[in-house]
Amino acid sequence: MNRTTVLSRKLIYLVILLAMVVPLYMLGQPSGGSGDTGGQLTEMRDKFNIAESDLGEISPASETMKLASLGLRGVAATLLWNKAHHYKVLHEWDRLKATLNNIALLQPHFDKVWEHQAHNLAYNVSTE
């Protein structure tokens, strides 16, 4: 490859990236307060009452966990689930409890976290 094709390919990628970011920015703008309704996603959250504050009490620890994962919540949750299983196999109950608390902070509205861990603690861990 020569330098012109490499440069043109990078420019094309940059244009595609900008073409994708601009609509996302327009959709996801937060409301500015008085009179400004924000983007379409903000309007839909207000219309259907599905904002984080409408779902229940906002936990500062949970929000901190979400920010600390830098957008990789799924990856962090998967790693924590694997750690929890590892601690359960090794019978390290204090570390298991701490890991389960972190999973609950990372995914507070995911029902399977609560269902699986309640069953796990009631039937599997209690017999150990």
Secondary structure as the mmCIF struct_conf table of DSSP 4:
data_model
#
loop_
_struct_conf.conf_type_id
_struct_conf.id
_struct_conf.beg_label_comp_id
_struct_conf.beg_label_asym_id
_struct_conf.beg_label_seq_id
_struct_conf.end_label_comp_id
_struct_conf.end_label_asym_id
_struct_conf.end_label_seq_id
HELX_RH_AL_P HELX_RH_AL_P1 ARG A 3 LEU A 27
TURN_TY1_P TURN_TY1_P1 GLY A 28 GLY A 28
HELX_LH_PP_P HELX_LH_PP_P1 GLN A 29 SER A 31
BEND BEND1 GLY A 33 GLY A 35
BEND BEND2 GLY A 39 GLY A 39
HELX_RH_AL_P HELX_RH_AL_P2 GLN A 40 PHE A 48
TURN_TY1_P TURN_TY1_P2 ASN A 49 ASN A 49
BEND BEND3 ALA A 51 ALA A 51
HELX_RH_AL_P HELX_RH_AL_P3 GLU A 52 LEU A 55
BEND BEND4 GLY A 56 GLY A 56
HELX_LH_PP_P HELX_LH_PP_P2 GLU A 57 SER A 59
HELX_RH_AL_P HELX_RH_AL_P4 PRO A 60 ALA A 68
TURN_TY1_P TURN_TY1_P3 SER A 69 GLY A 71
HELX_RH_AL_P HELX_RH_AL_P5 ARG A 73 LEU A 90
TURN_TY1_P TURN_TY1_P4 HIS A 91 HIS A 91
HELX_RH_AL_P HELX_RH_AL_P6 TRP A 93 LEU A 106
BEND BEND5 GLN A 107 GLN A 107
TURN_TY1_P TURN_TY1_P5 PRO A 108 HIS A 109
HELX_RH_AL_P HELX_RH_AL_P7 ASP A 111 HIS A 119
HELX_RH_PI_P HELX_RH_PI_P1 ASN A 120 VAL A 125
TURN_TY1_P TURN_TY1_P6 SER A 126 THR A 127
#
